[in-house]
Amino acid sequence: MRLIFGLVLIVGVTLAGFAVYVAQDRFAQYQQALASQRNSVIETTEVYVVNTQLRYGEQLRPEDVTAVNWPADHVPFGAFTSMEELFPEGPDELRTVLRMVERDEPILVSKVTGPGQDAGVASQLGAGMRAFALSVDVASGVSGFLRPGDRVDVYWTGNSRGENVTRLIRSNVQIIAIDQTSDEDRNNPTIARTITVEAPPEEIAALAQAQASGRLTLALVGVDDDTVSETIEINQDQLLGIAEAEQETGQRICTVRNRRGNEVIVTPVPCTN
């Protein structure tokens, strides 16, 4: 009996010692992990975010912003890191929201105007750029699916040297306003009467001449499309394949043009000379 009691005591002491050893090892690992975390503390800086949702046209006030700690190596481009930078003139010269800002979203230079400016078109123009209005309708304006911020190709249709032609005159033109609205967050389609585009002065001159001498048609460019379209021009003969037919047969093809209102009908006829 004493022998059995002694064996049980030895086994118990052994298990207790093993448990203490395991606990000490785990504690040492935990202390090592804490020390490693203390040695790799992420450096932060203050970035100002909004504490409530703000929509286009609303003024940004000091009570609408809050400073939060942000990883210093990952501060968003154009973020504000001080109240003096965000409100350089104090509460007398407030910024205006250009695009909707969600709660806890960093305030970026691209989403607000300068101090004391409103959300008009002039505040969105880049350096050296000008705003120009183009008249559109349901057909030329992509059936009302245009929104501020979209890019379009501009085609001109008119008479050039006695021929009706359609030509791509400008590519990837930026739209900054639809009618009297420059809110890029607007998502309901509307039939626009005018669109305002942003372009340098030389392109504005070309668009003005094109609008005065013919009809303009817009083609919507995809959001992720960064290709630059080459000059494209097509006349009625190319549209009807008359030039190609002449090349294939090796014979001269004569045509007669008849105008019916705004439409010109081209009819092939036998050549007399």
Order of alpha helices (4+ residues) and beta strands (2+ residues): alpha-beta-beta-beta-alpha-beta-beta-beta-beta-beta-alpha-beta-beta-alpha-alpha-beta-beta
